[in-house]
Structures are given as C-alpha cells and as structure tokens.
Amino acid sequence: MARYRDALPQLAHRPFLTDTGLETTLIFHDGYELPHFAAVALLREEEGRERLDRYFLEHAQVAAQSGVGFILESATWRASSDWGNLLGYTPDALAEANRVAIQQLVHLRSQLGGDEGDVVVSGCIGPRGDGYDGTARMDAQQSRDYHAVQVETLAGTDADMVNAMTITYADEAVGIVRAAEEAGIPVAISFTVETDGALPDGTPLGEAIERVDDATGGSAAYYGINCAHPTHFAHVLDPAAPRTPRLRGLRANASHRTHAELDESESLDAGDALELATQYAILRDTFPSLTILGGCCGTDVSHLRAIADVLTQGERATSDTGSF
C-alpha cells in the first residue's frame, strides 16, 4: 500500500533530495546503450536491475547522511505507450515494466529504513514526444487519453505519487494532471525551458503554471524545472509572482549548453559540480519554496553530494540564527 498519497511529506518545508542524470550516467559513465534514452529497458535483465539498485542507493545515502528526505524516482520516463512500442514492448509487458519499476523502489525503501516521511516513491512520466522539442502537440484531452494508460498503471502500484518531467507545453501538463486526478494519485509537473527561460513553445514559465492550475483547479501537488541550467531560467523567476510558491522541484543540467547542442553532443559535459551547487544555494535563498533538489543531464551522484553540502550548510546557518 502507498504510504503518502494522502499527505506527501515533501510539501512541508523540510528539504528533500532526489536523483540526478540517470540516463547520462548509464550511457557515458557505465557504457550502456539505451535505445531511445530508455532506462526502463534495464529492468529486463538482472544485471540492469542491480545497476539501477546501486544507482538509487548511492543517491539515497547522500540524503541520509545529510539528514534530509529523499524521493525515489522510477526508471519509467520512457515507459509510456508510444515509447514502449518503439522499444518492442506489448501493452501488457509495458504495464508490467512500470509495475516492476515501482516494486524495485518499494523494496529499496524497505532496505533504507529511516524515520517516517524520509523516503517517497514516485512514478516518473515523460513527455509523449521529444523532451527537447515541443512541436509535436496534443490538446489537453488527447494528452489525458494518452497518459492515462501509464498513470492508471502507476496508480495501481504502491507509488506515492507520479511526477511528469521534461514537459514542454502546458496542454500536455493539463492532460497529465487530469489523468492523475481521475486515478486518485498526487502529481507533480516539471517543465523544461530554453536559454531564455521560456518553454520550448515560447510560453513563459509562470504563464504555463498558471494555465495548468486554472485548467485543473490547482490540483497538481507542485511544479518543478528540469533539464535546463540555472543560468537559463534564474533571470525569469520572480519571488513576488503569485505562482512562484508552486515551484518546489529543481533538477538542473550540469551543462550551460542549449538543448540543441546537448542533443548533438557525443561527449558528456559534466560542468562544475561546485558551481552548480552554489547556484542552487543562491536560488534556495531567493526562493525558499525550492525544497526538492536533484539533477538532470550530465549530473551524477558527485553533483548531488555538492548540492547536499551547500544545502546542509545553509540549513545550519538558518538554524544558528534562529530563523528558517
């Protein structure tokens, strides 16, 4: 049974960490071939499952050592119907892959132990199209119909929530939120942005959040930004904007490069972990609602350790001054 569907612990002010660039770690550090960038394929073999176990555990240990919560995010970003077809899954096999991915995380959570509220299990959802390109479009109803298949499968597991990442336009997000609401499972939406801080279709980030909230009665648990470097979006975030407190998640790329440049690159740009962590700390100071921190393309557990170091330093500083 899911632990936290009725009360997600990351909605309090306490910081949570999550994982980093799963696919880029597997491809560039471990030498795996991931057709269509699909880490879910590793669940087919024991070796792949063991590698995913190690990946999640080493990230969770960083959170445990830092005294913060952790969100286990399933390897199902590419496990919706269209991508499953490309990967050779039947509908039944794809549904089972989603279930196995959650079972893996529930088992890992039992191994981690810890206090109540420490570890959340999240079912990851990706965009129907390419995460760098918002030109292939659905309306909100088409999005709901498409994503409902995966959302309903994940809702039938012990996942505490679902998290849609690298979403490129508001209508797709609206459909995902509606599908999750119908399935009775909390949902987070994480948008990606270009170097100008707007979504790939040109919609300003704040406007995208407003459109989704207005269309769904604000039923998304929270929003995030992923797959962009802080220098791409920090300049458009406004602490005084009414929708800013809805932003809780931050999973940035290690690289300053554009999406187009990253898409064409044959080598990994891991950036500077300390620089990235420092930028996270600045954003946290300005936007205290950013309580869920991880990484995206090019980042790995070393980046998370750097983020955890600056995060815990900041928490100690606020504790010493008597403020929070």
Secondary structure, 3 states (H helix, E strand, C coil): CCCCCCCCHHHCCCCEEECCCHHHHHHHHCCCCCHHHCHHHHHHCHHHHHHHHHHHHHHHHHHHHHCCEEEEECCCCCCCHHHHHHHCCCHHHHHHHHHHHHHHHHHHHHHHCCCCCCEEEEEEECCCCCCCCCCCCCCHHHHHHHHHHHHHHHHCCCCCEEEEEEECCHHHHHHHHHHHHHHCCCEEEEECCCCCCECCCCCEHHHHHHHHHHHHCCCCCEEEEECCCHHHHHHHCCCCCCCHHHEEEEEECCCCCCHHHHHHCCCCCCCCHHHHHHHHHHHHHHCCCCCEEEECCCCCHHHHHHHHHHHHHHHHHHHHCCCC
